[in-house]
């Protein structure tokens, strides 16, 4: 914006709207705090009144499960326990549930940290063909540039018993609601075009959804910034001003950020190498400024233990190798999710409610073993 690069083709700026299909979920209403205008359209389409009360963010959901206000966890993909902060607290939150359910393409750590009863519902992966009554189905996703396009599996399913994620959700909804729902869940399962037809009626920007998807490159969603249309009092883009965090570190403290390696996508770790940073066959490492290492009498590849303390609660992550790195003094970096255990649940962005995983106060001590 400062460069004047918004709304110009070839201006050199990558206008990332969201991460993978996470933003796409939000676009079609998968949101704990959906706007009232969207809820009104749901009511008009399906004949029931959605609650205007907001649901739980991830942080709030973990607290609700811990306090036993929420008693059932249902996860669509992902590796919840490895992705969230404050691992020990989150594990107890899941254990407090009466039932935990995971719809998954592969086994992960979350399947071992369960409620009193637990289910794993295996589903098709994105690379597998999705056979339904009306033929092989296509799905659609929104990429990081705000473009909606198709995705279609090319491999035969590894088992005839596997259901698609859509089929799992529709089957549960049909079995639960039966004739109480205006939605024909089984028809949705048989033909994903019907799901998209209904999205087209409810979500702005998705008019003629199925027709637009036939374009090889997909279609752009409405984007005010791209069109230089700003719905503000001035009609221009407005900058927001946020206070910088006022970190007052003790002499022995560092600010830790969690990062991902080259061979990693979210919680899925494909290999133990991080060629960008010169790390091979290891993930339990802490990148430190060499001056900070010297102050603490630490050497390359020395084994250390990490601690964080917030509101009197001490969290520990042990047996990390020190790696000297070009990183600002009083700062350090470790891999996600290995150090999520150090991130307190109560430290988060107050608007977005995302964990403060880039700003965690820790201490580093040489291991005695």
N, C-alpha and C positions, 0 to 999 in steps of 0.2 A: 504493500500500500504506500509506504514512504517513497518507493522508487517510481510509483505510477505504473506498476506492472499488472495491476488487476484489470481484467477485461480487455487485454490485448493479446492477440494471437502471436506466439513466438516471443513473448516478453522474457522468457527465461526462468520464470518462477513456476514451481510445481504446486498447484493449489490443492493440496491433499485435503479432502473433505472428511475422511474418516479412515479407520483402519480395517482392511479386509472387508467383510460384510457386516461388521458391527454397526456401522452407520446405516447400512441398509436395513437392519433390524429396526433401528429407531425410526427410519423413514416410514415404515409400514405399521408403526404403532406398538412395537414391542418395547415398551417403556413403562417404568413404574410410575411416571408422572405425566401421562399423556394429556395433551391440552383438551379443554372442554369441547372445542369445536370438533375434534376427532371423535370424542365420545358421543357427541350428538349425532354424528353420521353413522356410527355403529348402532345406536338406538333406532335410527330411522330405517336402516337396512335390515336389522335382525329382530326388531320388535322387543327388545328388553332394555332396561335402563342400567348401563354400567355405573358402578359406584364412582362418584366424583372424588372420593378420597384417594390420595396417592398411596402407592404400595411401598415396598422396601427397596432401597438401593442395596448393593452387595454388602456394604458395611452394616447397614441397618438389618439386613436379613440374617447375618451372622449373629448379631446381638439378639435378635428375636428368637432364633433357634437356641442360643445359649440360655436365654431366660425362659425357654419353653413356651413362648407365646406363639411360635410357629412350630408345628409338630411333624410336617411332611416336607421333605426336600425332593424336588423333581428336576433333574438336570438334563438339558438337551445338549449332549456333546460336552467337550471340554474336560478338564481335570481340575475340579473346583478346589480341592484341598491344597493342591500345589500352586494354584494361581493366586489365591487370596493371601492377605497379610496375616500376621500373628498366628502362625500355624498351630501352636498348641491350643490356643483359645478356640480357633475355628474347628479343630478336631473334636473338642469337647462339645461344641455347638452341634455338630453333626451327630455325635453320640447321644445327645439329649433328644433327638427326634424319634418319633415312633416308627417312621418309615423313611428310608432314603432310596431313591430310584435314579439310575443313570442310563440314559439312552446313548450308547457308545459304539464307535467303530473299532476300538481296540482297548485292551486292558490298560489301566493306569492306577496310580496311587490312590485315587479317590474311592476305588472299589474295595479298598482294605480298611477304610475309615468310615464306618457306617452307623446308622441308627439301630434301634432295637431289632428291626427287620430291614432287609435290604434286597433290592432287585437290580440285576444288570440286564438291560434289554438291548441285545446286539442289533445293530442296524447297518444298512448298506453304507458303504463309503462313497465319496463323491466320484471316484473313478469307476464305480460299478454301474452297469446298466440297471435301470429301474423299470422293471416290467409290471404293468398294471393291466386291468381289464381292457382299457382302450389302447394299449400298446406301450412302447417304451416312452417314458416321460422325460420331459426336459424341465430343468429348474432354472431359476434366474437369481442373479446376485447383483449387488451394487458394488462397484469397485471404488478404489480410493479417489478417483477423479469424479465421482458422482455419475458414472455411466452404468446403466442397468443393461446386463447382457445375459445370454443363456449359458448354461453349463450342462453338460450331458456326459454320463459315464460311457466308457468304451470297452470295459472289461466285463466278462461274465461274472455274476455274483459268485462269491466263494462258497455259498451254500444256498440251496433252494429254500431253506427255512428263514432266511434273513428277510426282514421287513424294511421298508424305507422309513425314514424318520417321519415323513408325512403320514404314512400308514399307521405307525405307532400312535401318533397324536390323535388321528381321526378315529382309530379303533377305541382308544380310551374314552374320548369324548362321546362317541356313540353309545358305548356300554354304560357310561355314567348318566348321560342326560336322556337317552332314548327319545320319547315323544315330547319331552319338555323343551326341546330346542328347535328353532325354526331352520337351523342349518342342516343341510343334508350332508352329514359328515362322510358317509360311505361314498356318495357321489364325488366329493372332494378327493377321496382316496383313489378313486378309479380314474379320475381325469383332472390333472393339475391345472388345465386351462380354466376350469370352473373357479378355482381359487383365485386365479389372476383376474377373471372377469369381475369377481366381487371386490377385489382390491381396487380395480379401476373405478368402481362406483363410490368407493369410500375415501381413497387417498388422492389428494391433489397431485397432479403431474403424471398420473398413471392412466389417463384416458386412453382407450384403444390399446391397452397393455399388450395383449397377445399379438396384435397387428404390428406394433412397434418392435416387438422382440424378433420379428422375422428379418429385420435389418441385420446384416452380418456383424456390424459393429455395435449393435444395441442402440440405446437412445440416452440422451442427456436428460437428467431431471432439471426442473426449474432451479435456477441459481442466480439470485439477485446480484451478487457481486460480479459474476461473469457478464451480466447484461448492464452493469453499472446502474442498477436500480436499488437504492437504499431506502428502506421504509423507516426513515427517521424524521424528526421535526425539521431538520435542515435540508433533507433530501440528499445529504451527502453522508459518506462513511464517517462514523464517529469512533474515535479511539477511546478505549477504557484505560484507566490508570489504576494500577494495583500496587499496594505497598510491598516493598521488598522484605523478605523475612529478616528479622533482627536476631541473627544467630549470635548467642553469647556462649562460646564453647569454653569448657574447662580446659586446663592445660593439656590433659591427657586425652581429650576427646577429638574425634574426627567426624566429618560429615560423610556418610556413606550413600552412594547411589547404587541401585541394582541395574544391571545391564544384561543383554543377551549376547551369546557367542555367534560366530559365523554359522556354525552347524546346528542352529536352533531355530525353531519357529514356535513362539509362545512357550508352552510347557513341554512341547515335544522336542526332545534332544536327539538329533540324528547321529551325532558323533561327539567325541571329546576334544575336538580340535577347534581352535579359534585363530585362524591364520592371520586375520587382520591385526591381532595383538601379539602374535608370536607364542601362543600357548598351545601345547600339544599334549594329548592324552591326560588331561586334568581339568577339573572344573572347580574344585574347592581351592580357589586362589583369591587373594586380595591384592588389588593393584594400589600401590602406595607411592607417594612422592618420596624420592630418595632422601630428602632432608628430614622428613618425618620418620623414615626408617632409622636414620642416624641418631635422631633424638631419642628413639626408643631402643637403641642398640640392637636393631634387627638386621639380619642379613638376607640376601637372596635365597628364596626357597626354604627359609626357616619356618617351622610349624608354629602357628599362633592360634589363640582362641579369641573370639569376638564376643563382645557383650554390648547390650543396649539397656538403658534404664530410663523408664518413663513412669512418673507418678509412683515411684517406689517399687515397680515391678521390674525384675531383672530377667532379661532374655539372653540366651547363650547359643552360639554356634561355634563348634570346636573343630580343630584340625584343618586349618587353612594354610596354604603356602603363600609366603610373601613374594610378590613380584614388583620390582622397582619399575616405575612407569612415569611417563611425562604427563602428570596430572597435577592440578594446582595444590599448593601446600594446604594442609589441614583437610584435604579431601581424599577419599578413597573410593574404590569401586569393587563390587563383587557380582557374581552371576545370580540371576533370577532363574529358578526359584530357591536355590540353595540357602539364601539368607532371608527369605520371607519370614522365617521364624523370629528375626530381629525387629521386624516392622510392627509397631504397635497399632492395634485396630483403631485407637482413638486419635491417631495422627493422620488427618486426611484433608483434602481440599474442601473448604466449606460450601462451595457452590456446586462443583462437579461431584463431590463425595468420592473422589478417587484416592486410594492410599498414597501417603507421602513417601513412596518408595525411592524417590530421588533425594530425599533429605532426612536421613536417619542418623541421629547422634550415636556413635559407638566408641568403645575403647578397644585397644588391641594389646594383648598380653602374650608373651612368649609361652608356649606350651612346656610343661614340665616333662612331657613324655615324647 
